[in-house]
């Protein structure tokens, strides 16, 4: 799935094409996506965890309902566009974000982001 996301980021494929490939991959017997189980119920929550052992900082946001994440993302982007001069925000397509979030609502729980640096700081974003 990360390869597809990289292709979208490089604008090699569109978000609707990536969503179609994800759905097709889930329906095929040679799925290249790592999912827990085809019979598992779709994810309903988005979780974000941040851990910084150096400062003993740990933050685990309360689960965000996936059905509300579209409205939340739209609000955050509109506020960001109002208070920043970053021209990259102008190129964001709200329809692409909606399609991505709609696809996440159909998938079983998946880890979206899991990064750590050499000082032990960790950030995880996943559905459950």
ABEGO torsion letter per residue (X at the ends): XAAAAAAAAAGABBAAAAAAAAAAAAABAABABBBABAABBBBABBBBBBBBAAAGBBBBBBBBBAAAAAAAAAAAAAAAAAABABAAAAABBAAAAAAAAAAAAABBBBBABBBBBAAGBBBBBBBX
